[in-house]
Amino acid sequence: MGKRGRRRERGDDDSGAEAAEYADAEGNVLVLRGRLSAGTLKTLRETPGGAAASSADMWQRRTEMLFERLAVRWDVAGLPLTRQKELLGRFRMADAETKRWVRQTIDEHVQRLGIE
C-alpha cells in the first residue's frame, strides 16, 4: 500500500481538524486550518531568511509561511482554490488591499489558536 493509503488509515489527514472560514467584503472566503503540527510550529519560530535578509524580507517570508501552512481553501469570485500552488500563487498576485485582509485574517486566526 502506498503512503497516501497509510496516511488515510491512520487518520493523519486534516479532515478532523477544525477549520475556520473567513469572508471578506466581496464575499470571497478563506478557509484556515485549525491546528498546526509541532514541526510547523518549530519552523515558524525560527528566523526566516539568511543573514542578509532585511526585516521586511523576513516579515514577508513569515507571512507566506503562515499562509502556506494554514490555508486550506480560498474561494475567490466563486472559484474554489485548494491546491497549495494555486493558493500561494493567488496570494502572491493579490492586490495590496487583499493581501492586507489576508494578513489581518491570519493574525486574528493565529491569536485564536494561541500561536506566536
Secondary structure, 3 states (H helix, E strand, C coil): CCHHHHHHHHCCCHHHCCCEEEECCCCCEEEECCCCCHHHHHHHHCCCCCCCCCHHHHHHHHHHHHHHHHEEEEEECCEEECCHHHHHHHHHHCCHHHHHHHHHHHHHHHHHHCCC
